[in-house]
């Protein structure tokens, strides 16, 4: 009887514990998938047993923390967007990566007004296209100076979309974003001032 009933009892106990563990693990896995999909309001509502209850509480705390950080990030991003778009100076962010060196990756409304391009035309364009012929190498040298960490301020000529040349006051420096470095430039039309 022991030889027959012993293994059956062990099998039943094993199945019970496996079912209990896999159910709890599946609940946690599903919760991480929901959170990963972007639903930051999701919380594990089920009362799990033992260690899994501790894990579910830790998951819920983590989700609350991520949601809080996400809200902070959104408010900072909104502030950045407001400052970037409402600035009177033309602001452009340009890539310094080898494969996209000099490509404008972001520009504000004032940049469009200054150079006469639509935002869709400016983003993705080589910034050297705004530099008069014969001055491109000098401009690239200035970028190399900026790469050393030094901010550059100068009066230079630039070309608008319609071909007219304008005098601008240009300020540029390095903008670190994560592990990548970008060129941040501020331009102001001083043609009338100089005249």
C-alpha positions in Angstrom: 0.0 0.0 0.0 2.9 2.4 0.9 4.7 1.5 -2.4 1.5 2.3 -4.4 0.0 5.2 -2.4 3.4 6.9 -1.6 4.3 7.9 -5.2 0.6 8.9 -5.9 0.6 11.2 -2.8 3.9 12.7 -3.8 2.6 13.2 -7.4 -0.6 14.9 -6.1 1.4 17.2 -3.8 3.9 18.1 -6.6 1.0 18.9 -9.0 -0.6 21.1 -6.3 2.5 23.1 -5.6 3.4 23.4 -9.3 -0.1 24.7 -10.1 0.2 27.2 -7.3 3.6 28.4 -8.3 2.9 28.6 -12.1 -0.3 30.4 -11.5 1.4 33.1 -9.4 4.3 33.3 -11.8 2.0 33.7 -14.8 0.2 36.5 -13.0 3.5 38.3 -12.5 4.6 37.7 -16.1 1.2 39.0 -17.4 1.6 42.1 -15.2 5.0 42.9 -16.6 3.7 42.5 -20.1 0.9 45.0 -19.4 3.3 47.4 -17.8 5.7 47.1 -20.7 2.9 47.8 -23.2 2.6 51.3 -21.5 -0.4 50.8 -19.2 1.2 52.5 -16.1 -2.1 52.5 -14.2 -2.1 48.7 -14.0 -1.6 47.0 -10.6 -1.7 43.4 -9.5 -5.0 43.1 -7.6 -4.9 39.3 -6.9 -4.0 38.3 -3.4 -1.1 35.9 -4.1 0.3 33.6 -1.5 3.5 33.9 0.5 6.6 35.1 -1.4 4.5 35.9 -4.4 2.4 38.4 -2.4 5.7 40.2 -1.4 6.7 40.1 -5.1 3.3 41.5 -6.2 3.5 44.4 -3.6 7.1 45.2 -4.9 5.8 45.1 -8.5 2.9 47.5 -7.6 5.4 49.9 -5.8 7.7 49.8 -8.8 4.7 50.6 -11.2 3.7 53.5 -9.0 7.3 54.8 -9.0 7.6 54.4 -12.8 4.3 56.3 -13.2 5.5 59.1 -11.0 8.8 59.4 -12.9 6.9 59.3 -16.2 4.7 62.2 -15.0 7.8 64.2 -14.0 9.4 63.5 -17.4 6.2 64.6 -19.2 6.1 67.9 -17.3 9.8 68.6 -18.0 9.3 67.7 -21.6 6.3 70.1 -21.9 8.5 72.8 -20.3 11.3 72.1 -22.8 8.9 72.2 -25.8 7.3 75.5 -24.6 10.7 77.1 -24.2 12.1 75.6 -27.4 9.1 76.7 -29.5 8.5 80.1 -28.0 12.1 81.2 -28.1 12.8 84.3 -30.3 16.2 83.0 -31.4 16.5 80.2 -34.0 17.5 77.0 -32.2 18.7 73.9 -34.0 20.0 70.6 -32.8 22.4 69.0 -35.2 23.8 65.5 -35.2 27.6 65.0 -34.7 27.5 61.2 -35.3 29.8 60.2 -38.2 27.1 58.6 -40.3 24.8 61.7 -40.0 27.4 64.5 -39.3 25.8 67.9 -39.8 22.2 66.7 -40.2 19.6 68.9 -38.4 17.6 66.7 -36.1 15.4 69.4 -34.5 14.6 73.0 -35.2 12.2 75.5 -33.7 9.6 77.8 -35.3 12.0 80.7 -35.2 14.5 78.7 -37.3 11.8 78.3 -40.0 11.1 82.0 -40.0 14.8 83.0 -40.1 15.8 80.7 -42.9 12.5 80.5 -44.8 12.2 76.7 -44.7 9.3 74.6 -43.4 10.1 72.4 -40.4 10.0 69.3 -42.6 12.6 70.8 -44.9 14.9 71.8 -42.1 14.8 68.5 -40.2 17.1 66.0 -42.1 18.9 68.8 -44.0 22.7 69.2 -43.8 23.3 72.4 -41.8 26.1 73.3 -44.3 23.4 74.1 -46.8 22.8 77.3 -44.8 26.5 78.3 -45.1 27.6 80.5 -48.1 29.8 78.8 -50.7 33.5 79.0 -49.8 32.7 79.2 -46.0 31.8 75.6 -45.4 35.3 74.4 -44.5 35.7 77.3 -42.0 32.3 76.4 -40.5 33.4 72.7 -40.1 36.6 73.9 -38.4 34.5 75.9 -36.0 32.5 72.7 -35.2 35.8 70.9 -34.4 36.6 73.7 -32.0 33.2 73.3 -30.4 33.8 69.5 -30.1 36.7 70.3 -27.7 34.0 71.7 -25.3 34.4 75.4 -26.0 31.3 77.5 -26.8 31.6 79.5 -30.0 30.1 83.0 -30.5 30.5 84.8 -33.8 28.9 87.0 -36.5 28.6 85.1 -39.7 26.7 85.1 -43.0 24.0 82.5 -43.8 21.8 81.8 -46.8 18.0 81.7 -46.7 15.9 79.4 -48.8 15.4 82.1 -51.4 19.1 82.6 -51.8 19.4 85.9 -49.9 22.3 86.3 -47.5 21.8 87.5 -43.9 24.1 88.4 -41.1 23.5 86.4 -38.0 24.9 86.2 -34.5 25.7 82.5 -34.0 26.2 80.8 -30.7 26.9 77.1 -30.6 28.2 74.4 -28.3 27.9 70.7 -27.4 24.6 69.3 -26.2 25.1 65.8 -24.6 22.0 63.6 -25.0 22.6 60.2 -23.3 25.9 58.9 -24.8 25.6 60.9 -27.9 26.8 64.5 -28.5 24.9 67.0 -30.6 25.6 70.5 -31.7 23.2 73.1 -30.2 23.1 76.4 -32.1 21.3 79.7 -31.4 21.0 82.2 -34.3 19.7 85.7 -34.4 19.3 87.9 -37.5 21.4 91.1 -37.0 21.3 92.3 -40.6 19.1 95.3 -39.8 21.1 96.1 -36.7 24.3 96.2 -38.6 22.7 98.3 -41.4 
